[in-house]
């Protein structure tokens, strides 16, 4: 997907039906999840008020998948997210999640590249899996990843990537704990 491509605009009507402005037809939450899995950015707006409802609908998609037994988020993570809404750390949680997911995406890209070098026939399967996970990560960060907050340093090439990631995560946790004090 090109970086300059505009997000797919979905309008929510008063009847709560969702309308795809590109294809001029109504869509479901599962259709929207499919667009995102295919790598497409989506923006959902209320037709009458113009309010951006994207975050609300992305959370609803995640909640529906979780309720169907497609659990991705452990209970302790969900609990911590709920807790973060009532603490002073609220402003740091989105940046922390975005940075963590960005590190995960970078590590995953390196892993896919290495696996593809070892067995070229696996490369396409791994790329498809990576696209689905990136769509999930984008949904979880609400588009925050890569757009706001301080950036993470990329682990040095040739080093222990997992060790570098653990070190960076520990540094982030240390910074968060200092902010809570």
C-alpha positions, 0 to 999 in steps of 0.5 A: 500500500502506498504511503500517500493512499487515503484511507477508505472512507466509511460513513455511518448513517443514523440507522447505524448502517455503515456505507463504503463510499468507494463501492457505494454499498453497505458493509459490515464490521467483518467487511471492515476487518477484512479491509484492514487485514488486506492492509487498507487504512479505514476511517469511519465517520458519522454522516450527520455530525462528522465525528470520527468513529474509527477507534470505537469501531476498531475496538468493537471489532477486537471485542467481537473477535475476543468474544468468539474465542479468538483471544489475542489479548491476555486477561492481565493486558486487558486488566492493565488497559482498563486500569490505565484509564484511571491512572495518571499514566493514561497519557503514556500508555498509548505511546508505550503500546505504539512503541512496543508494537513497532518493536514487535513489527520490526522484529517480525520483519527481520524474522520473516526476512531470515526465514525467507532466505532460508526457505524461499517458498515460505516467504509468501506465507510468512508475508501474508501472516505478517500483514494480518498481524500488522493490521491487528497491531494497527487496530490496537494502537488506533493509528498511533504507531509511527505517528506520535510520541518518541521513537524507539531506537532500532536494535544494532545490526549483528547484535542480539536482537532479542536481547536488545528488544528486552533491554529497550522494553525494560528501559520503557518500563523504567521510564513509565514507573518513574512517571507514576511516582 
